Amino acid sequence: MVNLKSAIKRQFDKSFDTYDRYCSLQNEVCDHSIQLLKKQATDFEVMADFACGTGESTLRLIERITHRQCYAIDFSDKLLSVAAHKLPSTVHPILFDFENNLFEAQTLDLIFCNMGLQWALDLEKTFKLFQNYLNQSGYLVFSMPVKGNFPEIKQGFKYPLLAQEEISKHLEQSGFQVVEFCLYHSVRCFESHKEALVSLKKVGANVSFQQALRVNLRDVFVEDCVDPRLTYCVGIYVCRKENALC
Ligand SMILES: C[S@@+](CC[C@H](N)C(=O)[O-])C[C@H]1O[C@@H](n2cnc3c(N)ncnc32)[C@H](O)[C@@H]1O
């Protein structure tokens, strides 16, 4: 487990100078998540962007959501330093692993996490930490790829993802109620199969593909995937702390 986490971090560290040029899908999902959130609320006292990466999601969040205070958290020092240069001094960057305890109970009003929680080794534990950080009427908004993502790639070369139902179960067990959900699909086309995999490496999402880039690429893709493409299947969740609804 420790080795897996270090490997994940290493791949993200390496993407520090390419991430921003290759993250159009992440940005689209982020915009969509903020739109869904704005149907519920637009104004929060204290908010935190977990797994903020190079700060692209934090920038979008602070522009569109009224707030008094904002934290940007990531465990990759390389990505966080890009974020720190880009974000205004009103945002507090914190180098931290989101699977460990960071804030006191009931200190946050909004927790945001764009395309980061698929990397949690124990998702339910992370949800429980988040639940504890939120105040009584707090929101958790996150997006993550779900089972069914990249149908073009053979199972053995994909990072294992949870099904939508499994994520909902973990949320329920952790004291969250889902108030908005959307399954976001997007197909990206490429010049070659290699370019498709390289696009993932450039955003650091290649912990399970490292080997793939060294083998015959036709073996990585399913037989009927003739046109080089990747189909993203991402769950977007807007949740409320359970006791807020009682
Ligand atoms: C796909 S990037 C998303 C970055 C940003 N939210 C965005 O929308 O561009 C995923 C991020 O999750 C971070 N990450 C993965 N596991 C993490 C962990 N356990 N603790 C903190 N950050 C983590 C990575 O360092 C990376 O910056």
The ligand as an SDF file (V2000), in Angstrom:
LIG
                    3D

 27 29  0  0  0  0  0  0  0  0999 V2000
   -6.1280   14.4820  -11.7980 C   0  0  0  0  0  0  0  0  0  0  0  0
   -5.3060   15.4480  -10.6070 S   0  0  0  0  0  0  0  0  0  0  0  0
   -6.5630   16.6430  -10.2550 C   0  0  0  0  0  0  0  0  0  0  0  0
   -5.9630   17.9810   -9.8970 C   0  0  0  0  0  0  0  0  0  0  0  0
   -6.9610   19.1310   -9.8000 C   0  0  0  0  0  0  0  0  0  0  0  0
   -8.0000   18.8790   -8.8340 N   0  0  0  0  0  0  0  0  0  0  0  0
   -7.5690   19.4500  -11.1480 C   0  0  0  0  0  0  0  0  0  0  0  0
   -8.8000   19.3800  -11.2820 O   0  0  0  0  0  0  0  0  0  0  0  0
   -6.8100   19.7850  -12.0870 O   0  0  0  0  0  0  0  0  0  0  0  0
   -5.3200   14.4320   -9.1490 C   0  0  0  0  0  0  0  0  0  0  0  0
   -4.5520   15.0320   -7.9810 C   0  0  0  0  0  0  0  0  0  0  0  0
   -4.7500   14.2000   -6.8390 O   0  0  0  0  0  0  0  0  0  0  0  0
   -3.5940   14.3240   -6.0340 C   0  0  0  0  0  0  0  0  0  0  0  0
   -3.6250   13.2200   -5.0590 N   0  0  0  0  0  0  0  0  0  0  0  0
   -3.7140   11.8940   -5.2990 C   0  0  0  0  0  0  0  0  0  0  0  0
   -3.7240   11.2090   -4.1420 N   0  0  0  0  0  0  0  0  0  0  0  0
   -3.6490   12.1330   -3.1540 C   0  0  0  0  0  0  0  0  0  0  0  0
   -3.6230   12.0460   -1.7260 C   0  0  0  0  0  0  0  0  0  0  0  0
   -3.6730   10.8630   -1.1070 N   0  0  0  0  0  0  0  0  0  0  0  0
   -3.5480   13.1960   -1.0150 N   0  0  0  0  0  0  0  0  0  0  0  0
   -3.5050   14.4040   -1.6390 C   0  0  0  0  0  0  0  0  0  0  0  0
   -3.5000   14.5550   -2.9820 N   0  0  0  0  0  0  0  0  0  0  0  0
   -3.5790   13.4240   -3.7290 C   0  0  0  0  0  0  0  0  0  0  0  0
   -2.4540   14.2650   -7.0510 C   0  0  0  0  0  0  0  0  0  0  0  0
   -1.2330   14.7200   -6.5530 O   0  0  0  0  0  0  0  0  0  0  0  0
   -3.0450   15.1360   -8.1700 C   0  0  0  0  0  0  0  0  0  0  0  0
   -2.6610   16.4660   -7.9980 O   0  0  0  0  0  0  0  0  0  0  0  0
  1  2  1  0
  2  3  1  0
  2 10  1  0
  3  4  1  0
  4  5  1  0
  5  6  1  0
  5  7  1  0
  7  8  2  0
  7  9  1  0
 10 11  1  0
 11 12  1  0
 11 26  1  0
 12 13  1  0
 13 14  1  0
 13 24  1  0
 14 15  1  0
 14 23  1  0
 15 16  2  0
 16 17  1  0
 17 18  1  0
 17 23  2  0
 18 19  1  0
 18 20  2  0
 20 21  1  0
 21 22  2  0
 22 23  1  0
 24 25  1  0
 24 26  1  0
 26 27  1  0
M  CHG  2   2   1   9  -1
M  END
$$$$
